[in-house]
Amino acid sequence: MLAYENKQIARNLMTVHGLRARAVVEERIAEARLAGDRAGLDRWQNVSAAIGELRQTSRQHDLADA
């Protein structure tokens, strides 16, 4: 369930922020780290990974369509 939620958050961030989505997540990671929020840090790191996966999948589809 969490993996699905992380991908949904990643998709939403990519829709709203486009290419800046990863930068937004990196800001959240830094904030969680400074606050000592281990759960938040883990969550945002997982969202960052989900963005990477979604972008990789998108690139693969683009190459297949070319």
N, C-alpha and C positions, 0 to 999 in steps of 0.2 A: 504494500500500500504506500509506503513512504517513497519508493522509487517512482511510482505513478505521480504522487503529489509533487515531487521534485521536478519531474518533467513538465507538469502543468505549470508550475511556477516559472520554469525556464522558458516555456513557450510564451507565457504571458509577458515576461520581461523582454523577450525578443520581439514580440509584437509592438510593445510600447516603446522600447528603447532602440530597437534595431541593432546595429553593430556595436552600440554602446552598452548592450546588456551585460556583457562580461565585465566591463568597468564598474557598472553599478553593483554587481555581485562582489567584486573585489573590495569595494567600499564597505559593503555589509560584512565581509570577512574581517576586514581590519577593525571595524567597530566592535564586532563580537570578540575578537582577540583582545582588544583594549579593555573591554568590559569583563573579561574573564568568563564569558558565556560559552562554555564548552559545547552545549547542545546547539546553540545558535551557530557556532563556528562549524560544527559538523554538518548542520543543515545547509548552510550557504556553500560549503565546499562541495557538497553533493549536488546542489543546484548548478554550481560552476561546471562540474563534470557532466551534468545533463545537457548544459548548453553546448559543450564540446561534442557530445554524442549527436545531438540534433544537427549541429552544423556539419559534422562529418557525414551523416546520413544524407543531408541535403546536397552536399557536394557529390556524393556517389550517385544520387538520382540525377543531378545535373549532367554528370559525365555520361551516364547511361542514355540520357535523352539526346545527347549531342550526336 
